Amino acid sequence: MRPLFHPSVEDVPVEAILHALSDPVRVAIFAEIVGQNCSHNCVAFSNVNQKSIPKSTLSQHFKILREAGLIRGERRGVEMYNTSRCAEIDKRFPGLIGAIVTAHNIQLADGARTTKAIKRKSVKRIAKNR
């Protein structure tokens, strides 16, 4: 197998980080990795944002995150485990990753509240029409 490419944090431009985290699936994956202080198997993310993600698509997302310097991948047998490089990136771009992950979590919370409100309105509408 080919060795994995992990850029030096000094070589990672902020644009690469922002591009990698501009995709909702990738930012959800990264936020989950950052939120846990242990390595994650890629298969743990086969269901992101309540959507099933094919393995090939997941591999591409992890490759983009890895090449942007956001995660470090490690092969263990046939499985790939990923850890955050948050501490390294924070030294180069202080507060950037924390701000992005916080914004993502706020957005998730807002979405959950909106979904609950829509469900309540639907239930009321159904009950009213009976």
N, C-alpha and C positions, 0 to 999 in steps of 0.2 A: 504494500500500500504506500501511496505517496504521503510524505510528511505534511502535516497541517501548517498553513501559513498563519503566523501571528505577528502582525506588525509591531514594531517598537512604538510605544506610546508617543515618543517624540516625533515620529513620522506620521502620526494620525492628524489630519486636519479636522477642524470643527465641522466643516461641511460634510465630511464622511460620516461623522457621528449623527448629525442632524438628518442626513439622508437615510441612514440605516433605521433611525427611530421614527421616520415619517410614515411608515406603514403600520396600521393598527395591530396587525398580528405580531409583527416584530416587537413593537413597543410593549405589547402585552406579555410576550415571552420574556423580554428583557426585564420588565418590572417584576415578574415572578422570580426570575433568577436572582435579582438584586434583593428581593424581599426575604429570600431564604439564604442562609449562610452555609450552604452545602452545594455540592455539584449535582446537576440534574441530568438524567438520561433524556435524550431527545424524544423518546416515546412518551414521556410524561406530558408532552405538549401536543399530543395528537388531537386534542380537543381544546381549541382556544376560542374564547369569546362565544362559547356555546356552538361552535362550528367544528365539524370534523375536518382535519387537515391531512391530505395525503403525505406519505413519508417523503416523497420526492420534493414536494413543496416545502416541507419542514426543513429538509436538508439545505435547500436554497436559502431559506430565511436564516438558518444558523451560519451558513457560509458568509452571508452579508454582514451579520453581527460580528462574526469573528474577524473578517477582513477590515471592518471599521474599528477594530481594536477594543470592542466592547466586552467580548467574552474570550475565554481561553478554553479550547476543546482538548479533550484527552481521550484517546482510545483505550478501552478496557475490553480486550477480546474483540467481539464484533460490535460492541456498543460504544457510543460516544457520550461522554459526560462533559458538561459545560459549567464553568464558573464565571462569575462576574470579574471584570478588571476595574471595577468602580474605584477602588482606592488609588490605582495607578492613574486613571483618567482624572480623578479629582485633584491630583497634584498638578497636572498640566492645565486643566480647565476647572478651577475651584467652583463648586456649586452647580455646575452644568447638569450633571447626571441627576443629582438630587432634585433640582427644579423640574426636570423633564418627568421623572418618576412621580413626583408629587402632583404635577399637572395631570398626568395620566390617571392617577388614583382619584383625583377630584372629578375628572370626567366620568370615570366609572361609577362613582357615587351618584353623580347627577343623572346618569343614564338609568341607574337602578331606581331612583326616585321617580323619574319620568315613566318608566315601565310600570311601576306599581300604580301610579295615578291613572294611566291608560287602562289598566286592568280593572281598577275600581269603577271607572266610568263605563266600561263595557258591561260589567256585572249589573250596574244600576240601570243601564239601558235595556238589558235583557229582562231584568225584573220588571221594569216599567211596561214593557211590551207584552207581558203575560197577562 
